[in-house]
Amino acid sequence: MSGTYDLVIVGGGISGASLLYTTAKFTDIDSIALVEKESEIAAINSDHTNNSQTLHFGDIETNYTLEKAEKVKEGAEMLAGYLENADPDREMHSKRSKMVLAVGDEEVEQLEARYHEEGFGDLYPKLRAIEREEIAELEPKVVEGRDPSKDLLALQTPDGYVVDYGETSKSFVEQATEEPNVDVYTGTEVEDITETANGYTLDTTAGKFDCDTTVVAAGSHSLQIAKNMGYGQDKVLLPIAGSFFLADDFLNGKVYTLQMKKLPFAAVHGDADVHDDSITRFGPTAKLVPTLERGRISTVRDFLDVFGLNAAAMLSYANILSDRILLPYVLRNLVYDLPSVGRKAFLPHVQKVVPSAELEDIERAKGYGGVRPQIVDTSAKSLDMGEAKIVGDDIIFNITPSPGASTSLKNAMRDTHTLVDFLDDDYEFDEAAFREETIGHFPREDDTEAEPQPISQ
């Protein structure tokens, strides 16, 4: 098997599939291929068991600044609009209430300031500040058994999209392959990428592919490939494995807790599974692991390849993990995996959301949880949170930790503009049509955007 293409995309997760959809449906690029090493599309991190199934808008994620929320919001609305249009029967997603919960005077004060003073109420017209009585109507278990003297406040919105990113990826690929100029190769692993006079040659387990330009959207492996090609030498990865605990039918929607200050990872939350609302998942935990894929010992070698075992990488790890807040957090998360004490140690996090939960109500989820690579900047010796992109000579490397899935279509839109430039403007991208088919279907309030709701006393 071999081929010659204008564009080859490496990786069939949500990132690569989004780009395939965008370039196939909204550009006139002559020939496009997607190459995926697994036997099916979206088999690793985009599979619904390996991520939080959350479409991040930035409205209830209290680790987001307003500036970051503004950027994430448009991308989330693009994907939500696509789902509203392409998935009317809710086979790839469900839509439920979601909220971020503040418990106690200090947290309530923080959430009030976030909503009114920091501008989140203005940015998200559907976001409402609700108190104990209305919280109980939406999520009875959140209030049941809770100390009545404790102040409660939640920021709630109906835009609680719970997404099967694996099925969404397959939908993107199905739509893309309706075009005659698109080929998809699964079970085809890229072994090497070589720059040529006319573009790139990809050596794969199924033969050679020649192309004018390429995008590597292979998750953690994107940085590995980039470094082997001489790019991204100032970056390494801090792979974080997330796991979940399960309970029966505790919540109707998604309930976040407030982010701990200085922690870069998402706060523990509870939500109903995308395909079975009788299952409530709590998590994720965050455990440092020396591997690029969960449960695959073979990717330890890949991690070491990216890490490099050099002084800059080791000093960066030491600087990050010596933080007086982050280090205890990492150590606590190791405990949650221990069979005898893990549930007991994690129970207080569940009880922050559902006070009446008892030890026998939760169990560690088997087969749930993936690896999220956090980017480490070895020059600054710090975590570089969010998505990372390396743009080279007619090549793009996408390394997409959270919220990469949520902003996959916006990321694809940006990359498509770059690809058209790479191809010397021989082709055109119809961004207006792309927006109409994605964000154009996002449901908005019928009336003029509402002012932030006052909080009754």
N, C-alpha and C positions, 0 to 999 in steps of 0.2 A: 504494500500500500504506500502510495506517495502522492504528492500533489503540489501544485503551484497556485498561490493565492495572493490577493492584494493584502489581506489581513488574516492572521491566525491568532486566535485567543486561546491561551493555555489556562485551563481550569473551568470546571463546569458547576461550581457552586453558585450562590446567588449573585456574586459579583461578576463572574464571567458570563453567566446566563443573561443578566441584565444588559451587559454590553452587547452580547450577540443580538438580543431583541432590538436594541436601539439602533445598531448599525444596519441590521438586516431590514427593518421595517421603515426606517426614516432617513436612510441615505441611499445613494445610487452606486455605492461601492460594488464593483463587478463581481468579486468572489471573496467569500468569507468562510473560514473554518473554525470550529471549536474542537479542541483536543482535551479529553478528560482521561485521567489515568485509571479511575475506577470503572467498573462495569456498567454503572448507571450514573445519571446526573444527580448531583447534590447528595452524595452518599456520606460525606464526612461532617463538617461543621454546620452545613445548612440543613442537615436532617433534623426533623422537629424534636428528636430526643436529645440533641446535642447543644441546644441553645435555649434562651429564656422565652422564645416565641413572642417576644415583645416588639411592637413597632414603636420605636422611641421618637416622640415628638419634642421632647425637652420640657414638657409642661409639668410633669410630676417627678422628673429626675433632678433631685436637689443637688447633685454634684455638677450640674451644668450652670455655667454663667449665662446671663441673658444673651451675650454675644454668640455663644455656642448654640444656645437654644434657637436663636433666629436662623442659624445656618442649617441645623438639623430639621427644623420645622418644615421647610419647603421640600426637602427630600422625603420626609415621612408622608407628606400630603401627596406627593407624586405616586408613591407605592400604594397608599390607601386608595387613591383615585383609580389606579390600575385594578386593584382588587374589587372595588365597587363595580367596575365595568365588566371585568372578565370573570368574576366569580359570584354571580348573583345568588347561587344556591349555597354559598358558604362552605364549599368543599375544601378550600385552601385557607380559609380564615374564619374567625368569628369576631363579633363586635359586642363588647360588654362595657359596663361601667369600669372606670379605673380611678384611683385616688391615691394621694400621698397623705399619710396619717401623722399628725403631731399629737404627742401625749405629754401632758404636763406643761406648766407655765412657760418654761424656757423654750421648748419646742414650738408651742403655740405662738409665742412671740416671734420666733424665727420665720414661721410659715406666714404669719400675718404680714411681716415686712417683705417677704418675698413676693407675695401677691399684690400688695398695694404700693410699696415704696420702690421695689426693684423692677417693677414693670411687667411681671409675668401675667397679671390680670389683664393688662392692656394687650399684650402680645397674643393671648389665647382667649378669644371672646367666649368660647364655650366653657371655660374653666370657672367653677363656682366654689366659693368658700362655704362649707356646710358644717354644722355642729352636731352634737351627740344624737339628737332626735332623728335628723335626716340620715346621718351615718347608719343608724340602727335600721332604718327603713331599707336602705340599699344593701347593707352588709350586717345582718343581725349578730353574727358570731363575733364581729369586731367589738361590739359593745357589751354583749352578754358576759356577765361575770366580772366586768371591769370595775375598779374602784370608782364609785360615783363622785368622789371628791376630786378626781383627776380631771383637769380640763382636757377637752378633746377638740380638735379642729382638723378638717380635711379639705384639700383642694381636689375637687372631683370634676370629671368630664365624661361625656358619653363616648368620646373617641378612644375607647380602649380596644384597639385592634390587636387580636391575638393571631399570629401568623404561622402557618406551616411553610417555612422558607424553602424546604425541599420541594414541596408541590408547586410553590410559586416559581421556583427555578425551572421546573419541568414545563410549566405553562409558558414561560418566556421562550424556552427552546422549541416547544411545539409551534408557537406562533412564528418564530424565526424560520423554521424549516418549511414553512408554507412558501417561502420565497425560493425561486429556482437556483439562486446563486449561493446557497448556504449548504455546507456539509458539516456533520457532527460525527466525531470519532470517539467512542468510549473504549475503555480497556486499552488505552494508548498512552503510555507514559513517556514524557519528554526526558531524555537522558542528557542532552546537551543542546545549547543554542549557540550558533556561531555567526558572527557578523560577516557579511559578504559585500562585494562591490555593489550589489543591487538590493540589499536588504539583509535577510537573515535565513539561515538554514537550521531547521529543528530536526535533530536526530531523535527518533522515537523508537519504541519497541515494535512499531508497525511500519517503519520506513522513514524516509526523509520528507520533510515539508519545506518548500521554499516560499518566502513571502516578502513583500515590500516592507511591511511593518508588523509588529506583534505586540500583544499585551499579555503580560503574565499575571494572572489573577488566581494564584494557587495558594492563597492564604499564607501560612507560615513559610511555605516553601518558596514563595515569591522572593523573600529576602535571601534565601539560600541561593537561588538561581542568580539573583542580582549580584551578590558578592562574588560568585564564581565567574561573573562576566566583568568584574572590576568596579561595579557600582555599590553604593551603600556601605563603604568600608568603615564609616563612623557610626554604624548601627549594629546592635545585636538584639536578641529577643529575650524577654522574660516570660516564658510560657506559664499561663495560669489555667489550671484545670478546675472547671466548675462542676459541682454535683448538686443534687436536690434531695429533699425529703418529701414523702408523700403522705397525704391524709385523705379521708373520705369526705367529700362534699362539704367543706368548711366555708368556702367563699363562692360568691356569684361572679365576681369579676377580679380585677387586679388591685391589690392593696400594697403600696410601697411604704416603707418606713423612711424617715429622714436619714440622709447620708451623714455618716460620721465625718467630722472635719478632718481634712488632710488626707483622707483615704481616697485613692483614685478609682476604686472599684465600686460597682453599683451596690446600693443598699439591699439588704435582704428583703424580699417581698414574697407575697403569696398570691397565687392565681390559679384559675381553673385551666386544665389542659385544653389545647386547641381542639382536639377531637373527642374529648370526653369530659364534660363539665362536672361529672361526679367525682373527678380526681382533682384534688388541690395540691399544687406543688409549692414547696417553700425552699427558697435558696436565692441565688446560688452560693455555695461555699466557694472559696478561692484558695486553691492549693498550688504551690510552686512545684512544677514537675520538669524533669530534664528530657522532654520529648515534644515533638511537634504534633503528634496525633494521639488521642486518648486510646490507651490499650494496645498500641503498636510499638513493641520494643524496638523494632527496626528503625523507628524514627529518632531514637536516642542518638544514633550516629549523625542523623541530619541536624539535630540540635547542636551537637558538638561542632559540626561543620560551620554552622552559622555563628556559634559563640566564639570559636577560634582559639580559645584558651590563651588569650594574650593578656598583657598587663592592663590595657585600657578597659577591656571587658570585665576583668576581675575587680578592678578598682570601682567601676561603675556599679556592679552588683553590691560590693561592700558598702558603697555610699548610700545606695537606695535602701538596702535591707538593714542598715544601722539606724534608720529613722526610729525615734522612740515611740511613734504611733504605729508605723507600718510593721515593724518587726513583731511586736506582740500579736498583731492581727494575723500575720502569716503563721505564727506558731499556734495560735488558737485554732486556725482552720485545719491544721494537721490533725488535731484531736478529733475533729468531726468524722474522720474516716475510720477511727478505731471502733471495732465491732462492739466492744463491751460498754464504752463510755461515750461514743460519738453522739448517739441520740440524746442522752442526758445533757451533754454539753450544748447541743444545738437547741434544745427545747425552749430556753428563754427567748430566743429569736422568734420562734413560732408564737410564743405567748405574748410577745409585743404586738402581734397582729391579732391573734385569737387567744384571749386570756384564759379561756376555759379549757384549752388544749392540755391533755395529759400525755405522759410518756408513751402509753400504749396506743395513742391515737396516731403516732407518726412512725414511719419506717423509712429507712434509707432506700432511695430509688435505685433499682438495678437497671443498668443499660441506659441511664440518663446522664448527660453531661459531656461536654467537649473541652477542647483546649483553645484558649484565647491568648494569642501572643501579644504581649504588651511591648511596645517599641522602646528600646533603651538607646539614648544618645550618648555615645561614649566620649564625645567631646565635652559635653556639659555634665556627664556622669549622672544623668537624671532620666526619669521616665518621660517619654514623649507621648502623652495620652492621645487616643483617638486614631483616626485613619492615617496611614502613611502612604505616600506615593513617591516613587522615584521616576523621573522622566529623563530618558537618555536620548541617544541618536536613533530616532524612529522606533523607539521601544519604550513601553511603560511597564512599571512593576507596581502592582497594587497589593499592599499588605493591609488588610482591613479588619482590625479588631472592632469591638463595639464603638459606635453604632453603624458599622459598615453595612450590615444587612438593611437597616432602616433607610439608609441614604444611598442604596445601591443604584437606583435609577438616576438620581442627581449626579452621582459619581460617573455613571455611564454617559450622561449628557455632556459633562465636562470632557471626558476622555474622547468622546466622538468628535468634538470640536478640535481637539489636539490631533486626532488621527487624520482628519480632513486636511489639516495643515501639513502633517507628515507626507501626505500623498500629493503635495504640491497643488492643492486646491483643484485637483482634477474632478473631485466629487463634491456633492453638496449635502448638507444636513438640514432637513426640514424641522427645525426646532419647534415651530408653531404647531405642526401636526403632532409632534411628540408630546408637547404639553397638553394638547387637546385630549389625547388618548390616555393621559396619566392624571395630572393635577386638575385637568378640566372636569373630571368626574368626582372630584373630592367634594363631599356634601358640606355646604356652609350654611350659616344661619340665614334665614329668609330676610330678616330685617337688618337694619344698620347695626354694625357691631356694638354689642352692649358694653356699658361701662362696668368696671369691676364691681362685684356685688358687695355691699356693706356687710360687715360681720355684726350680727345682733348680739347685744350684751344681755 
